[in-house]
Amino acid sequence: MPIEQKQAKGLSQTTDLSQYLDRNGGILLYHQVEEFIRQRIQSGEWPKGFQLPSEADLSKAFDVSRATIRQSLFNLVQRGLLERKHGTGTYVLHTAEKERLLGLTFPAKLDMRHETLGKRIFVPGRDVAEALGAVPGEPVGELLRRKVFRDGSVASVEKHYAKRDLFEKLMEYPDIDLISERLEEKLNYPLINTKLDLQPVLITAEEAKLLGVAEGDPGLMVTRSYNTYQEKTLVYAKNIIKADCCRLLISD
């Protein structure tokens, strides 16, 4: 029985959807869940207006954390395929042929992993301090990582920032890839929303060295804030993506 026909009664008796995930192939789990849902939408199996199962039911069906499900749904909302209605749930907004607003994707072959390059405690510049609500001179933590394809080529470089106490707690879970999962599943911080900002940039000398490109090459900077109640930002992230490793989907 299709998953949607079971939705009203929960997913306890539905087919185990974890069989569709490859946990050893290097592709991030939230990308795989996102692609599973996108295919159901594109095929018409989940038509416009269809209400998706709850995060808890999807988490159980795929045998992944709720943070993983939330990241997958967030990406599809950004691409215009889903909409979230407060208090009622998540619904199919458009079919894949009608993607609208703004979408950001990596190439179709999402066989990639995160590689940690370093971490430090330092006094940040004004932009990071303001994003975190830190007072002038207050130290924060920085985690430097890059996203690498299986063949060794680099897709992006990212920096995650958090106030010192929280940062040190986040670093206690290096085996958990998603920062959002560390926040929610391990540290019990409720994430209310995640805000994105995208800006075309020219890659700096420092970034070029880490990305394996030339200084001045085009790239895309994506900044992300992980927010809890009252719009309080817990983690602020900067991601520099190589121009040939992403695409923007924009339409009316």
C-alpha positions in Angstrom: 0.0 0.0 0.0 1.4 3.4 -0.9 2.7 5.5 2.0 0.1 8.2 1.5 -2.8 5.6 1.9 -1.4 4.7 5.3 -0.8 8.3 6.4 -3.9 8.8 8.4 -3.2 5.6 10.4 0.5 6.2 10.8 3.4 4.4 9.1 3.9 1.5 11.5 2.6 -1.0 9.0 4.0 0.5 5.8 6.9 -0.8 3.8 10.3 0.0 5.4 11.5 3.0 3.4 15.0 2.6 4.8 15.6 0.0 2.1 15.8 3.0 -0.4 18.8 4.5 1.4 22.4 3.6 0.8 24.1 4.2 4.1 27.5 3.1 2.8 27.8 4.9 -0.5 28.9 8.3 0.7 25.7 10.1 -0.4 24.3 12.2 2.5 21.1 10.7 3.9 19.1 13.9 3.7 20.0 14.2 -0.1 18.7 10.6 -0.6 15.4 11.3 1.3 15.0 14.5 -0.6 15.4 12.7 -3.9 13.0 10.0 -2.9 10.3 12.6 -2.2 11.1 14.6 -5.3 10.6 11.5 -7.4 7.2 10.8 -5.9 6.2 14.3 -6.7 7.5 14.2 -10.2 5.8 10.9 -11.0 2.5 12.3 -9.8 2.2 9.7 -7.1 2.2 12.6 -4.6 0.1 15.2 -6.5 -0.3 18.9 -5.8 -2.1 19.4 -2.5 -1.1 16.1 -1.1 -0.2 16.2 2.6 3.1 14.4 3.4 3.3 12.2 6.5 4.5 13.9 9.6 8.3 14.3 10.3 8.0 11.7 13.1 6.4 9.2 10.7 8.9 9.9 7.9 11.8 9.6 10.4 10.5 6.2 11.5 9.9 5.0 8.0 13.4 5.9 6.7 15.0 5.1 10.1 16.8 8.4 10.2 16.7 11.3 12.6 14.0 14.0 12.5 16.8 16.5 11.8 17.6 14.6 8.6 13.9 14.7 7.5 13.7 18.4 8.4 16.7 19.2 6.2 15.2 17.3 3.3 11.9 19.0 3.5 13.5 22.4 3.9 15.4 21.9 0.7 12.3 21.0 -1.2 10.4 24.0 0.3 13.3 26.2 -1.0 12.9 24.6 -4.5 9.2 25.4 -4.5 8.0 21.8 -4.5 6.6 21.8 -0.9 5.0 24.3 1.4 4.7 24.1 5.2 1.5 25.3 6.9 1.9 26.0 10.6 -0.2 23.7 12.7 -1.3 21.4 9.8 1.7 20.0 8.1 3.7 19.9 4.8 2.0 19.8 1.4 3.0 19.3 -2.3 2.9 22.8 -3.8 4.1 22.1 -7.4 5.2 19.2 -9.5 8.9 19.0 -10.4 8.2 20.4 -13.8 6.9 23.6 -12.2 9.7 24.3 -9.7 9.5 28.0 -8.8 11.1 30.6 -6.6 14.7 29.6 -5.9 16.4 26.2 -5.8 20.0 25.4 -5.2 21.3 22.0 -6.0 24.6 20.2 -6.5 25.1 17.9 -9.5 22.8 14.9 -9.9 25.5 12.6 -8.6 25.5 13.6 -4.9 28.2 11.1 -3.8 30.0 13.4 -1.4 31.2 13.7 2.1 32.4 16.4 4.6 36.1 16.7 5.3 37.0 18.6 8.5 40.0 20.9 8.0 40.2 22.5 11.4 38.5 24.4 14.2 39.5 27.3 16.4 38.3 29.8 19.1 38.8 33.4 18.0 37.3 36.9 18.2 35.2 37.3 15.0 34.6 40.2 12.7 31.5 42.3 12.9 29.4 40.2 10.5 29.8 37.0 12.4 29.4 38.7 15.8 26.2 40.4 14.8 24.8 37.2 13.2 25.3 35.3 16.5 24.3 38.2 18.8 27.8 38.2 20.3 29.1 41.3 22.1 32.2 43.0 20.8 35.3 41.0 21.8 33.4 37.9 22.7 35.2 34.7 21.5 33.3 32.3 19.2 34.2 28.9 17.7 34.7 28.2 14.0 34.5 24.8 12.3 36.1 24.7 8.9 35.0 21.9 6.5 34.7 21.2 2.8 32.4 19.0 0.8 34.3 16.5 -1.3 33.1 14.1 -4.1 34.3 10.5 -4.0 36.8 11.2 -6.8 38.5 13.8 -4.5 37.3 16.9 -6.3 36.0 19.7 -3.9 32.5 21.1 -4.2 32.5 23.7 -1.5 34.1 25.1 1.6 32.1 25.9 4.7 32.6 27.6 8.0 30.2 27.1 11.0 30.3 29.6 13.9 28.7 29.4 17.3 29.3 31.0 20.7 32.1 29.4 22.6 30.2 27.3 25.1 27.8 25.9 22.4 30.6 25.4 19.9 32.5 23.2 22.4 29.4 21.1 23.0 28.9 20.7 19.2 32.4 19.5 18.8 31.7 16.6 21.1 29.9 14.8 18.2 32.3 14.8 15.3 30.7 11.6 13.8 27.4 13.4 13.2 27.6 15.1 9.9 24.6 17.5 10.1 25.1 20.5 12.5 21.3 20.6 12.8 21.2 17.0 14.0 23.9 17.8 16.6 21.8 20.7 17.9 18.5 18.9 18.0 19.2 15.3 18.6 22.2 15.6 21.0 21.9 19.0 22.6 18.1 19.2 22.6 17.9 22.7 21.0 14.6 23.1 19.0 15.2 24.6 15.6 12.3 26.8 14.5 13.7 27.9 11.2 16.8 28.1 9.0 17.4 31.2 7.0 19.4 31.3 3.8 21.0 34.1 1.8 22.7 33.7 -1.5 25.2 36.0 -3.2 27.5 35.5 -6.2 31.1 36.2 -5.3 34.7 36.1 -6.6 36.7 33.5 -4.7 39.4 34.8 -2.5 43.0 33.5 -2.4 42.4 31.5 0.8 39.2 30.0 -0.6 40.9 29.2 -3.9 43.6 27.2 -2.2 41.0 25.1 -0.3 38.7 24.6 -3.4 41.5 23.9 -5.9 40.5 26.8 -8.2 42.1 30.1 -9.2 41.7 33.3 -7.1 39.0 35.5 -8.7 37.0 32.5 -10.1 33.3 32.9 -9.7 31.5 31.2 -6.9 28.3 31.3 -4.8 28.3 32.3 -1.2 25.4 30.8 0.9 25.0 32.0 4.4 22.7 30.1 6.8 21.5 30.8 10.3 20.1 28.0 12.5 17.4 29.7 14.6 15.5 28.7 17.7 12.7 30.5 19.5 12.4 34.3 19.2 14.7 34.2 16.2 17.8 33.5 18.3 20.6 32.3 16.1 22.5 29.3 17.5 24.8 28.7 14.6 25.8 30.8 11.7 27.4 29.3 8.6 29.1 30.5 5.4 29.4 28.2 2.5 31.5 29.0 -0.7 30.4 26.8 -3.6 32.4 26.4 -6.8 30.4 27.8 -9.8 30.5 24.4 -11.6 29.2 22.5 -8.6 25.8 24.1 -8.2 22.9 25.6 -10.1 20.2 28.0 -9.4 16.6 27.4 -10.5 14.6 30.6 -10.8 11.2 31.1 -12.4 8.0 32.9 -12.0 
